[in-house]
Amino acid sequence: MPQPRKRNQIYWQSLYQYLWIIAALWGVEIVDRLFFGNRLEGLGLQPGNWTHWEGIFLAPLLHGGWGHLLSNSIGLAILGAIILVRGWRVLLRVSIYAIIVGGLFVMFVAGNGSIHIGASGVVYGYWAYIIGLGFYERTGTSILWAIVIIIVYGGFVYGMFPSEANSITRISWQGHLGGALGGFFAAKQLRKNG
């Protein structure tokens, strides 16, 4: 097992690399706006359209404007940094769970004819993963982090269910709930025993 100083150095290097992935999302948005006139958004997740299943994986890369991207970037940075303490492998697996479970949930539950974009399903997956660890691991550290995340991000609950506010703002509650289910499931699968 690496020494604490070495572990800290590895973590900060990993965090730096992770922030570049978030920066890449900004690059995609810039390219979409400058060269495609926002047409790349049409490549997002299209519920019920199984001829465009790749939208499950493309949707988290696409955003509906700078505000949308900024809010997701902040969530990805903060929650992802917490998960990254457990290493790249865990962060990637939680991301995959959130993307696939969230994407499939949207495909089956959301209304046909809509297009769902944004990394908020992944953000919700990270949120639910951290809370899920507190539930499944029941260590002092995991419970403490779960409590902190519930206090700081408790409002996330409102984004996971149909409401007039979500309808007006065109927020994909299905993507949020699906991502959260994926993250919670990941916590059960990836928890440390003992």
C-alpha positions as CSV (number, residue, x, y, z in Angstrom):
1,M,0.0,0.0,0.0
2,P,1.4,3.4,-1.0
3,Q,2.6,5.8,1.8
4,P,0.3,8.7,2.7
5,R,2.4,11.2,0.8
6,K,2.5,9.0,-2.3
7,R,-1.3,8.5,-2.0
8,N,-1.9,12.2,-1.8
9,Q,0.3,12.8,-4.8
10,I,-1.6,10.1,-6.8
11,Y,-4.9,11.6,-5.8
12,W,-4.0,15.2,-6.9
13,Q,-2.6,13.9,-10.2
14,S,-5.9,11.9,-10.7
15,L,-8.0,15.0,-9.8
16,Y,-6.0,17.1,-12.3
17,Q,-6.7,14.5,-15.0
18,Y,-10.4,14.3,-14.1
19,L,-10.8,18.1,-14.3
20,W,-9.5,17.8,-17.9
21,I,-12.4,15.4,-18.7
22,I,-14.8,18.1,-17.4
23,A,-13.0,20.7,-19.5
24,A,-13.5,18.4,-22.5
25,L,-17.3,18.8,-22.0
26,W,-16.8,22.6,-22.4
27,G,-14.8,21.8,-25.6
28,V,-17.8,19.8,-26.9
29,E,-20.2,22.7,-26.2
30,I,-17.9,25.2,-27.8
31,V,-17.6,23.1,-30.9
32,D,-21.3,22.5,-31.0
33,R,-22.1,26.2,-30.8
34,L,-19.4,27.4,-33.2
35,F,-19.5,24.8,-35.9
36,F,-22.8,23.0,-35.6
37,G,-25.3,25.6,-34.4
38,N,-26.3,23.5,-31.5
39,R,-27.4,20.6,-33.8
40,L,-25.3,18.1,-31.9
41,E,-27.9,18.3,-29.2
42,G,-30.1,16.2,-31.5
43,L,-27.7,13.3,-30.9
44,G,-28.9,13.0,-27.3
45,L,-31.0,10.3,-25.8
46,Q,-34.3,9.8,-27.6
47,P,-36.7,7.7,-25.5
48,G,-38.2,4.8,-27.3
49,N,-35.9,5.2,-30.3
50,W,-33.8,2.0,-30.2
51,T,-32.3,2.8,-33.6
52,H,-30.5,5.6,-31.8
53,W,-29.4,3.7,-28.7
54,E,-25.9,5.4,-28.8
55,G,-27.7,8.4,-27.4
56,I,-27.4,6.7,-24.0
57,F,-23.6,7.4,-24.2
58,L,-23.7,10.7,-26.1
59,A,-26.3,12.5,-24.0
60,P,-23.9,13.1,-21.0
61,L,-21.5,14.9,-23.4
62,L,-24.1,17.4,-24.7
63,H,-25.6,20.3,-23.0
64,G,-28.3,22.9,-23.7
65,G,-26.3,26.0,-23.0
66,W,-23.7,27.4,-20.7
67,G,-25.8,27.5,-17.6
68,H,-26.7,23.8,-18.0
69,L,-23.1,22.9,-18.5
70,L,-21.8,25.0,-15.6
71,S,-24.2,23.5,-13.1
72,N,-23.3,20.0,-14.2
73,S,-19.6,20.8,-14.2
74,I,-19.7,22.0,-10.6
75,G,-21.6,18.8,-9.5
76,L,-19.2,16.6,-11.4
77,A,-16.2,18.3,-10.0
78,I,-17.2,18.2,-6.3
79,L,-18.9,14.8,-6.2
80,G,-16.4,13.2,-8.6
81,A,-13.5,14.5,-6.5
82,I,-15.0,12.8,-3.4
83,I,-15.4,9.5,-5.2
84,L,-12.0,9.8,-6.8
85,V,-10.5,9.2,-3.3
86,R,-11.3,5.6,-4.0
87,G,-9.5,5.6,-7.3
88,W,-10.1,5.9,-11.0
89,R,-11.5,2.4,-11.3
90,V,-14.3,3.2,-8.8
91,L,-15.1,6.6,-10.4
92,L,-15.3,5.0,-13.9
93,R,-17.5,2.2,-12.7
94,V,-19.9,4.5,-10.9
95,S,-20.0,6.7,-14.1
96,I,-20.8,3.7,-16.2
97,Y,-23.6,2.5,-13.9
98,A,-25.1,6.0,-13.8
99,I,-24.9,6.4,-17.6
100,I,-26.3,2.9,-18.5
101,V,-29.0,2.6,-15.8
102,G,-30.0,6.2,-16.2
103,G,-30.1,6.0,-20.0
104,L,-32.1,2.8,-20.0
105,F,-34.5,4.3,-17.4
106,V,-35.0,7.3,-19.7
107,M,-35.5,5.1,-22.8
108,F,-38.3,3.2,-21.1
109,V,-40.0,5.9,-18.9
110,A,-39.7,9.3,-20.7
111,G,-42.1,10.4,-23.4
112,N,-41.4,9.6,-27.0
113,G,-40.4,12.5,-29.2
114,S,-38.2,14.2,-26.5
115,I,-34.5,14.5,-26.5
116,H,-32.5,14.2,-23.2
117,I,-29.1,15.7,-22.9
118,G,-26.6,16.6,-20.1
119,A,-24.4,15.0,-17.5
120,S,-26.9,15.6,-14.7
121,G,-27.8,11.9,-14.6
122,V,-24.1,11.2,-13.9
123,V,-24.1,13.9,-11.2
124,Y,-27.1,12.3,-9.6
125,G,-25.4,8.9,-9.9
126,Y,-22.4,10.3,-8.0
127,W,-24.7,11.8,-5.3
128,A,-26.6,8.5,-4.8
129,Y,-23.4,6.5,-4.8
130,I,-21.9,8.5,-1.9
131,I,-25.2,8.3,0.0
132,G,-25.4,4.6,-0.8
133,L,-22.0,3.9,0.6
134,G,-23.1,5.3,3.9
135,F,-26.1,2.9,3.8
136,Y,-24.2,-0.2,2.6
137,E,-20.8,0.2,4.2
138,R,-21.8,1.7,7.5
139,T,-18.3,2.9,8.4
140,G,-17.8,6.2,10.2
141,T,-16.3,7.8,7.2
142,S,-18.9,6.7,4.7
143,I,-21.8,7.7,7.0
144,L,-20.2,11.1,7.6
145,W,-19.8,11.7,3.8
146,A,-23.4,10.6,3.2
147,I,-24.7,13.0,5.8
148,V,-22.6,15.9,4.5
149,I,-23.9,15.2,0.9
150,I,-27.5,14.9,2.1
151,I,-27.2,18.3,3.9
152,V,-25.4,20.1,1.1
153,Y,-27.3,18.5,-1.9
154,G,-30.6,17.6,-0.2
155,G,-32.4,19.6,-2.8
156,F,-31.5,17.0,-5.4
157,V,-34.5,15.0,-4.3
158,Y,-36.8,17.5,-5.9
159,G,-35.1,17.0,-9.3
160,M,-35.9,13.2,-9.3
161,F,-39.7,13.3,-9.5
162,P,-42.2,14.9,-11.9
163,S,-43.3,18.3,-10.9
164,E,-44.5,21.5,-12.5
165,A,-41.2,23.2,-11.9
166,N,-39.3,20.4,-13.7
167,S,-41.8,20.5,-16.6
168,I,-41.5,24.3,-17.0
169,T,-37.7,24.2,-16.9
170,R,-37.5,21.1,-19.1
171,I,-35.5,19.2,-16.5
172,S,-35.3,15.5,-17.1
173,W,-36.4,14.1,-13.8
174,Q,-36.2,10.7,-15.5
175,G,-32.5,11.1,-16.2
176,H,-31.9,12.3,-12.6
177,L,-33.8,9.4,-11.1
178,G,-32.3,6.8,-13.4
179,G,-28.8,8.1,-12.7
180,A,-29.4,8.0,-9.0
181,L,-30.7,4.5,-9.2
182,G,-27.5,3.6,-11.1
183,G,-25.3,5.3,-8.5
184,F,-27.1,3.6,-5.6
185,F,-26.8,0.2,-7.3
186,A,-23.1,0.9,-7.8
187,A,-22.7,1.6,-4.1
188,K,-24.1,-1.8,-3.3
189,Q,-21.8,-3.5,-5.9
190,L,-18.6,-1.6,-5.2
191,R,-18.8,-1.3,-1.4
192,K,-15.9,-2.4,0.7
193,N,-16.6,-5.2,3.1
194,G,-14.9,-5.0,6.5
